[in-house]
Amino acid sequence: MHQKFKNPNQKQIQIACHNALQFIGSQSEQSVFYNGLIVAALKHIDTEGSRFIKQKAVAILLAKKSVAWSFSYGDSYPDDLDDTCIALNAMYQVTPEIITEEVLASITSILIANEYAAGGPYQTWILPDHPQQWHDIDVVVNSNIALFLSQFGIVLPKLQEYFDDLILQKKCTSQYYYHEIIVIYFLARAYTGVHKDLLISTILQSQSVNGNWGNPLFTALAVSSLIQLGVPADRLDAAIAYLLESETDGRWSSQPFFIESVYNDEITYSSCDAHVSACCVEALTLYLREMRRNQHTDKKIDLEHKMNTFITAVLHTCQKVFSHTSLLLQTQFYHSYTLLTAKDPTDEITMLSYNFTYALRSTFSIEEQTLVDLAALNILGWVGYSTYDAILDGENQIGYLPMAGLCIRTVSDITHHLIKNDDDYMYIDRILSGIATSTAWEYEHCKINSTLPDYGSYACLAEKSLGHALGPIIICLLCGQYDQAYVVEKFFLHYLIARQLNDDAHDWVEDLENGYINSVSTDILKAFQLQSGQTELDLAKHMQWLRDYFWQHHIDIVSETIIDHCATAREQLKKITILRDVTFLEQFLVRLEHSALQAVSERDSTRIFLAHFLNTTVLR
């Protein structure tokens, strides 16, 4: 082993992966089997080169599907569940919108027709009545079935029990995949049971004294399997060094992978150089990902500890508000708080003032308790006004009204406690009054069967939620930066407009069904009235027209409006000089822009796919 590879480093791994992707991209592999496996192996790497390879592979797979969306290994073979699930898993990984409900319904029918027992395991070959010569149940085939289903949150207990039995009996063998390491590689990707330690032990038993598994393919499969099964990456340094040493211009030595045929006891094996390289890239990428995680573990633990300590203090402050009230009010608040945080996975609501303060320039400082109070203010404001919203929308939460009232009163109390200057308080009072005004306007004008509301420039969307910006605004005021408070407010105004438009674009159907006309459905209903000449809306009759109009026309307008408001918010970011770093605020905009662009992209991809599908159907 060459000394330079004794301790693998990030640059060596990146160079090897880059070389391998260039090699894989230069190949013209046409089989369903290997194209699907290459896509799966490149799941953990996202570069221009890997995206090209995956997209090319999916195009090949689409050209080879049957009407029922099943696939075969080749023209001389019937369709089978192994190639089918390998192909579908690859397509879902790259272009998930292709796997529609109709596709899933077709695959479900195929699975049911090929059950050995209800819920698995499944027979390999997709044939009516399964003639005896085509009758078999294979662990790898069923692993690929389980992996595909897991993409949709489906775990079949019977299938996992089947895997458990094979692992306990040490019968992880396949008539198609000739080596135990290959079988375990597939099983490790799909297995959710309690016997992972037995799989780990089996893999490690065949490791050589030099830390590899005899050849690059087996070594790569072993490394990927062990990492998937939870083995620490730093135990695999020697194996990674071996892979790096074995690479030449993105290639590794060829190795049989699959038993293609058996005739007169003579076995013909299948191999693919591009697939071997892809497996090595997978192992190197998984290793690098885990090592990066380990390098940042201590720092993350410290940061998470600080954040958890802060969040605990904030929750304690909120709970004190209800400490002298009834158990009912305490329970109502905790229930509302739990629902709120469940919808806020990035802890934006709780951590906004904290993150804003720690991004301040060194000339400014805010006391820790003030940050706790501001975070509590934001949580209580969200809980209180969200409850009011629910009640005004007709939801059965009238019993929560006293709890909501106490939350909102406490927002005012915290504000009075923190701000002593009358002018500053008038500034905050304007925002609080705007929340009440916009909430009342929404209740009066946004009910179905009334005149369509006029959202104008959409400022009302932000005014209703502008309490979210109170923490950063108050921090600016406490630092004596009145002008900066105004700039921060303008940033949040456009950010919150974009955020609410994004929410309305996702929720307009549900809102309409609940009797509420949001900003997106307003424009859709205006188009309906203009084109149909009708003012009365029959949801059951006209909903499909409204959906079609949204996806064909209005989604582009909404997405463009969201992106425009993000751009305006970004202009305000440039004017925020009180902060040394605005990255965390920039991320708010990036997430919204990504969501808007993704919605349009998914719509366009669906159009392309449907056009291809319809053309193919016509040709047939």
SETI-28102 format. One line per field, with one value per residue (C-alpha): residue in one letter; y, z, x. Coordinates in steps of 0.5 Angstrom, whole numbers, plus 500, padded with zeros to 3 digits. Example, Ala and Ser with C-alpha at 12.3 -4.5 7.8 and 13.67 -1.06 7.14 Angstrom:
REM residues 2
kolro (A S)
v (491 498)
w (516 514)
u (525 527)
END
This chain:
REM residues 620
kolro (M H Q K F K N P N Q K Q I Q I A C H N A L Q F I G S Q S E Q S V F Y N G L I V A A L K H I D T E G S R F I K Q K A V A I L L A K K S V A W S F S Y G D S Y P D D L D D T C I A L N A M Y Q V T P E I I T E E V L A S I T S I L I A N E Y A A G G P Y Q T W I L P D H P Q Q W H D I D V V V N S N I A L F L S Q F G I V L P K L Q E Y F D D L I L Q K K C T S Q Y Y Y H E I I V I Y F L A R A Y T G V H K D L L I S T I L Q S Q S V N G N W G N P L F T A L A V S S L I Q L G V P A D R L D A A I A Y L L E S E T D G R W S S Q P F F I E S V Y N D E I T Y S S C D A H V S A C C V E A L T L Y L R E M R R N Q H T D K K I D L E H K M N T F I T A V L H T C Q K V F S H T S L L L Q T Q F Y H S Y T L L T A K D P T D E I T M L S Y N F T Y A L R S T F S I E E Q T L V D L A A L N I L G W V G Y S T Y D A I L D G E N Q I G Y L P M A G L C I R T V S D I T H H L I K N D D D Y M Y I D R I L S G I A T S T A W E Y E H C K I N S T L P D Y G S Y A C L A E K S L G H A L G P I I I C L L C G Q Y D Q A Y V V E K F F L H Y L I A R Q L N D D A H D W V E D L E N G Y I N S V S T D I L K A F Q L Q S G Q T E L D L A K H M Q W L R D Y F W Q H H I D I V S E T I I D H C A T A R E Q L K K I T I L R D V T F L E Q F L V R L E H S A L Q A V S E R D S T R I F L A H F L N T T V L R)
v (500 507 511 517 514 512 517 519 526 530 532 525 523 529 527 520 521 527 522 516 521 523 516 513 519 517 510 508 503 501 496 497 493 497 504 503 501 506 512 509 508 516 518 521 525 532 535 537 530 526 530 529 521 520 524 520 514 516 517 510 507 511 508 501 501 497 499 497 500 494 492 486 484 483 481 474 475 476 482 481 485 486 490 494 496 498 502 505 507 510 514 516 519 523 525 523 527 521 516 518 515 511 508 506 503 499 497 495 491 487 486 483 478 476 475 469 471 477 483 479 476 476 472 475 474 477 472 469 463 463 456 452 453 461 460 463 468 472 476 481 482 483 488 492 491 494 499 502 502 505 511 512 511 504 498 491 487 481 483 485 478 474 478 477 469 469 473 469 462 465 464 471 468 469 465 471 475 470 473 474 481 483 480 484 490 490 488 493 499 496 492 496 490 489 484 489 487 480 483 487 481 477 483 484 476 477 483 482 483 489 492 491 485 483 487 494 492 488 493 498 494 492 500 502 497 498 505 504 499 504 502 509 511 512 504 504 508 502 500 507 508 501 504 511 507 502 508 509 515 514 506 500 493 489 484 480 482 478 471 472 465 458 453 445 447 453 460 466 472 479 486 493 497 504 500 498 506 508 503 506 513 511 508 514 519 516 515 523 525 521 524 531 529 527 533 538 533 537 544 542 539 545 549 545 545 552 552 547 551 557 554 551 558 561 555 556 564 562 557 562 566 561 558 561 560 553 547 547 554 551 545 549 553 547 544 550 551 544 544 551 548 542 547 550 545 550 554 560 563 561 563 569 574 570 569 576 578 574 577 584 588 588 595 592 588 585 582 574 575 580 575 570 575 577 569 568 574 571 565 568 572 566 562 568 570 563 562 568 566 559 562 567 562 558 552 549 553 558 555 557 564 566 562 566 573 572 570 577 581 578 581 588 587 584 590 595 592 592 599 605 611 613 614 607 604 608 605 598 600 601 594 591 595 593 586 587 591 586 581 584 586 579 576 581 581 574 569 565 567 575 580 578 581 586 584 590 590 584 589 586 579 582 586 580 577 583 581 576 582 585 582 584 591 592 590 595 600 598 599 606 604 607 608 600 598 601 597 591 592 593 587 583 586 583 577 575 577 572 567 568 567 561 558 561 557 551 552 555 549 547 554 554 548 551 557 562 566 567 571 566 563 570 571 564 566 573 569 564 570 573 567 564 570 567 570 564 558 551 548 541 543 548 545 542 548 552 547 546 554 554 549 551 559 562 558 562 569 567 564 570 575 571 571 579 580 576 580 587 584 582 589 591 586 590 596 592 595 593 586 583 577 577 570 567 572 571 563 565 568 562 557 561 562 555 553 557 555 548 548 551 546 540 542 543 536 533 537 534 527 527 529 523 518 521 520 513 511 514 510 504)
w (500 498 504 501 502 509 511 506 506 503 496 495 495 491 485 485 485 479 475 476 474 468 466 468 464 458 457 453 458 455 460 465 470 471 469 475 480 477 479 486 487 486 490 495 490 487 482 475 473 477 475 467 469 472 467 462 465 467 459 458 463 460 453 456 460 459 459 466 468 469 466 464 464 457 451 452 459 462 466 473 480 481 474 475 482 481 475 479 485 480 477 483 486 480 477 483 479 474 479 479 483 477 476 484 482 477 481 487 482 480 487 489 483 485 493 495 502 503 505 502 500 493 487 482 475 473 469 470 474 475 471 476 472 473 481 486 491 492 498 493 489 495 498 492 493 500 498 493 497 503 498 500 507 506 511 510 517 513 508 514 518 512 512 519 518 513 517 523 519 515 509 505 499 492 485 481 486 487 493 500 500 494 497 504 500 497 504 508 504 505 512 518 523 529 527 523 528 525 518 520 523 517 513 518 518 510 511 510 514 510 511 504 501 496 490 489 488 494 498 496 497 504 506 503 507 514 514 512 518 523 523 524 518 521 522 515 513 510 506 503 502 498 494 492 491 486 482 475 471 474 473 478 476 473 477 476 479 477 474 467 465 467 462 462 469 466 469 465 469 468 470 468 469 469 475 479 479 481 487 489 488 493 498 498 498 504 508 506 509 515 516 515 520 525 525 526 532 538 535 534 540 544 539 540 548 548 543 548 554 551 548 555 558 553 554 562 561 557 562 567 564 565 572 576 571 571 569 562 560 561 557 552 551 551 546 541 542 540 534 532 533 529 523 524 523 523 530 526 531 537 535 531 536 538 531 530 536 535 528 531 530 536 538 540 545 548 555 555 559 554 548 552 553 546 544 549 546 539 541 545 539 534 539 541 534 530 535 534 526 527 531 526 521 524 527 534 538 542 548 547 547 554 553 547 550 555 550 547 553 555 548 550 557 555 550 555 560 555 551 556 550 548 541 540 544 539 533 536 538 530 528 534 531 524 526 529 523 518 522 522 514 513 517 514 506 505 506 500 497 499 494 492 497 494 496 493 493 498 504 508 508 512 516 519 521 522 529 527 526 533 536 531 531 538 538 533 538 544 540 538 531 529 522 522 525 519 514 518 518 510 509 514 510 503 506 510 503 499 505 505 498 498 504 500 493 497 501 497 495 502 504 499 502 509 506 506 500 500 496 491 490 489 483 480 482 478 472 473 473 467 463 465 466 473 480 483 485 486 488 487 480 478 483 477 472 478 479 472 471 477 474 467 468 475 478 474 476 484 483 479 485 490 487 486 493 495 491 494 501 499 497 504 506 503 507 514 517 524 523 521 517 514 512 516 513 506 508 509 502 499 501 499 492 491 493 488 482 484 484 476 475 477 473 467 468 469 462 458 461 459 452 452 455 450 444 446 447 440 437 440)
u (500 503 504 501 494 495 491 485 484 478 482 484 477 474 479 478 470 471 475 470 464 468 469 462 459 463 460 454 451 444 442 436 439 446 443 438 444 449 444 442 450 451 445 450 453 450 455 454 457 453 447 448 449 443 439 442 440 433 432 434 430 424 425 425 419 413 406 405 411 415 422 426 433 433 429 430 427 420 419 422 421 428 429 423 424 431 429 423 427 432 427 424 431 432 425 420 414 415 412 405 399 397 404 404 397 400 406 401 397 404 406 399 399 406 406 408 404 400 405 411 416 415 416 422 418 412 408 401 400 408 410 415 421 420 418 423 424 430 433 436 430 425 431 430 422 423 428 423 417 421 421 414 414 412 415 412 413 412 418 422 420 423 429 430 429 434 439 438 439 445 442 443 445 442 441 443 448 453 457 455 458 453 447 448 450 443 440 443 440 433 433 430 430 434 439 444 450 449 450 456 459 458 462 467 469 471 476 483 489 490 483 480 476 480 478 475 468 467 471 466 460 463 464 458 454 458 456 449 449 452 459 463 467 474 474 474 480 485 479 478 486 486 480 484 490 487 484 487 483 477 477 478 479 473 469 463 457 451 450 447 446 447 448 450 453 457 456 456 457 456 460 460 466 462 458 464 466 460 460 467 464 458 463 468 462 459 466 467 460 461 468 465 460 465 469 464 461 464 462 455 454 457 452 446 447 447 441 437 439 436 430 429 429 424 419 420 419 412 410 411 405 400 403 398 392 388 391 386 390 396 395 392 398 403 398 398 406 407 403 407 414 412 411 417 423 428 426 426 420 424 431 430 432 438 441 440 443 449 450 450 457 461 460 453 450 444 443 441 435 433 433 429 424 424 423 418 414 415 412 406 405 404 400 395 394 394 389 385 385 383 377 375 376 370 375 372 377 373 375 382 380 382 389 390 388 393 398 397 396 403 406 404 407 414 414 413 418 423 422 422 422 415 417 420 413 409 413 412 404 403 406 401 395 397 396 389 387 389 386 379 380 381 375 370 373 376 370 367 360 362 365 372 377 382 389 392 400 399 402 396 399 405 402 398 405 409 409 415 419 418 424 430 426 426 434 435 431 435 441 439 439 432 434 436 429 426 430 429 422 422 426 421 415 417 420 413 409 413 412 405 404 408 403 397 400 400 393 389 384 384 382 377 374 374 370 376 379 386 391 392 385 382 386 384 377 377 380 374 369 372 372 365 361 359 359 356 361 360 366 364 363 368 374 377 377 380 386 387 388 392 397 397 397 397 403 408 405 405 412 414 411 414 421 420 419 425 429 426 427 434 435 434 439 444 442 442 449 448 449 456 453 446 447 441 436 439 437 430 429 433 428 422 425 427 420 417 422 421 413 414 420 415 409 414 417 410 408 414 413 406 407 412 407 402 406 409 402 399 405 403)
END
